[in-house]
Amino acid sequence: MIDRRQFLKLAASLSAAFGVANLPEPVAAALKKIDPASVPKLVYLQGLSCTGCSVSLLQAKSPSAATMITDYSQLAFHADLSAISGKKALDLIKKFLSGEAGPYFFAVEGAVPATMPEACVIGDHPFSWYLDQAGASAAGVVTVGTCASHGGIPAAEGNPTGAISARDYYTHKGFAKPLIAIPGCPPHPDWVWQTVVHLVKIGLPELVDGAPKLFFGRKIHDGCPRYHDFQQEIFAKKLGDPGCLFKLGCLGPDTAADCPSRWWNGGQTWCIDTNAPCIGCASPIFARKKNFPFYRLTEHQKVRG
Amino acid sequence: MKVDLGPITRIEGHLNVHTTVEGGVVTDARCMGEMFRGFEIFLQGRNPLDAQQITQRICGVCPYAHAIASSYAQEQAYQQAVPPNGRILHNLIQGANHLYDYLLHFYQLAALDFVDITAILKYQGKDPELTKVKNWVKAELASGKPFPAAPFLPRLSGNYIANTELNIGAIKHYLDALEIERKANQASAIFGGKFPHATAIFPTGCTQKPRIDLITTYVSLIQEVRQFIHDTYIPDVAAVAAGFPNYWEIGASKGGFLSYGLLPLSPKPGGERLFAPGVLLDGSVQKVDFERITQDINNARYSSPTGLKVRDATLTPAPHKADAYSWIKAPRYGGKMVEVGPAARVMIDYLQGHNPKVKSLVETFAAKAKIKPRQLNSVLGRHLSRAICAAVIADFLLEEAERLDPAGPTMADLKIPASGEGFGATEASRGALLHYIRIENHKIARYECVVPTTWNASPRDDQGTPGAMESALIGTKVANPEDQMESVRIVHSFDPCLACAVH
């Protein structure tokens, strides 16, 4: 947790990087018209990842992903969308990471293979080399998704690569610039894009445990439409049942995210509404322990604990 | 000269291709998978029911395929019957995601190999979206900043479409397709819970109920996607084919073909599927036998034994192994190299005369393009095969949704046995996907995934035979060895997914 003093300092350094004048003055800044010539450049790299975060970013509705990468930011590089490849792509990435191409924000998806650097290579260097370069030159870092923010599935118990989150990688190195975590496997597109909007229009958002309070300030259980069922002890007995899913292993009580009010995929649906227990995909402990399975089918089976 | 094509963009993940070019011809190609996580290692000891969630995270582009393959494998291991609704809901989730995946591949991943984005500067019309793109590109190019109009520029040098109208239409469709893809995924998430990484999929079915309001919204969304496939996607594929007819001859792989078949027509294990399974070797289609699949690892970074069958597979990473050049294993069918993917799926169904819609579409397009069906084994053939799959699947989903019984159960009451094993085979959009699970003491004792890009981007096997993509690249004429637009088009036609290939 950072205190208010540190927060304002970070907000100021961040706003300088984005060329936003007169900050912190959130209200005035929020009304500011975005200057297309000075929107932040994003360099987006992937480590031990599945690209699910990036695919989720494309599911954005209002604004659309295309609007986000042209009006609110400029996506300088993303492996899934960039036209250029090969040596010229590496040259582009390195121009930014060396600081030669001006200020930029670094977005990272995926975990870092801390004990097996060969397990993730881009061009002529291991992934961690790029993290080091970006750490020195970027205005700040957004860790997109649970793998980059908390380690996630690549860091699951028994993994052979010594995977750690990009956030931990930077924290261990005493990284002093803004570091924003957007967990979720995948993160909701709004969580990422609206954080970018916040950065552009207001500055650094308020963070709780490193993640924007706006989206991660409350536990799923606390805002769940089935909280009433929980209070009345109307519990689902088997998968597919309606009612509170707590006894099937729902991790809503342990997971901070605004899914119950935001819903997913164009506001159409979300896990609990489909009777699927929350598996805690935005939680720091997501999928980490073998003896902590996602589901508890029946009380007597005792597969958890 | 030696040229690395990587990092190759507009694919999933970390792929390099090491090429040797002599006299303007690619004389050698080595596909290098450069990211490894070790799923099969950390799945061991977990609760079996974690598997369809964990394995979805192999790939965030086609997570649904892993959820389905894992569910099929668990169904066999649990020996539990699947209710009709359960199988239908699996199909509705998986099928909608196939549609999104084909559009994503053609417009966002492959189109920029052909479409000239700078043509937008010549746009004279009044479409607000295109005017906005035009003004944006113009402002970017005039801004003096480094790398203007990224990520769409810079690009490889090469011959792009010359026709301005065609280019501008394609740019509009690039944007439209994003919205249609979003709707296809919304449709699948209605029953899947969310996309990517569906939480409502389980062995034997799905936790969401087939409520009439949900069915209606699903059908409405798929109708919209289907309209786009017919009015926009198929004509655009045809336009690219008309502009680059030499690509019916470029990028053929030099082995057999394998498809597990896609979308079961009933809950019966081993029952008929919308696309029929088969393995195409030496011109004839045979029945698939999982026991004939082995994985060579002499050129992959593992020290575990080579040539093991799927149910015997083990995995010991060896990052410093001498001479190994990839994290991808080399799966082979009866010792033979095969290609998997949309072309395999379509050809194997077509040659068996199985699905009349597949037959009719293949013959219509082949006549229009003046090609033989065997030329689906080419850059354009893979693109066309995706479009054929999209058309067939969209029609099927609209019929399938009507078969849901709103009053019937959507999944079985799952009981995890103390021991058991199962294979789960389906088609991801990128091709043949096989999961194997073995349960001992109620826990996962062994889990093995043989994934589409593991086949397609495989390194040399132990006999030295190149993988499908390597074989498609070798012998290709390239105009500019440094940029190799031709090779990049070949690689993109396979739609490689490296997170899948290695996992």
Interface residues (C-beta under 8 A of the other chain):
Chain A: P36 A37 Q46 G47 L48 S49 C50 T51 G52 C53 S54 V55 S56 L58 Q59 A60 K61 S64 A65 A66 I69 T70 Q74 L75 A76 F77 H78 A79 D80 L81 S82 A83 I84 S85 G86 K87 K88 A89 L90 L92 K95 E100 A101 G102 P113 M116 E118 A119 C120 V121 I122 G123 G152 I153 P154 A156 E157 G158 N159 P160 T161 A163 C185 P186 K238 L239 G240 W264 N265 G266 Q268 T269 W270 C271 D273 T274 N275 A276 P277 C278 I279 C281 A287 K290 P293 F294 Y295 L297 Q301 V303
Chain B: V3 D4 L5 G6 P7 I8 T9 R10 I11 E12 G13 H14 N16 E34 M35 F36 R37 G38 I41 F42 Q44 G45 R46 N47 L49 D50 Q53 I54 R57 I58 C59 G60 V61 P63 L104 Q108 L109 L112 I117 W136 A139 S143 K145 P146 F147 A150 P151 F152 L153 P154 R155 L156 L175 L178 E179 E181 R182 K183 N185 Q186 A189 I190 F191 G192 G193 K194 F195 P196 H197 T199 A200 F202 G205 C206 T207 Q208 K209 T217 R301 P317 P319 H320 W327 P409 T410 M411 D413 L414 K415 I416 H442 E482 D483 Q484 V488 A499
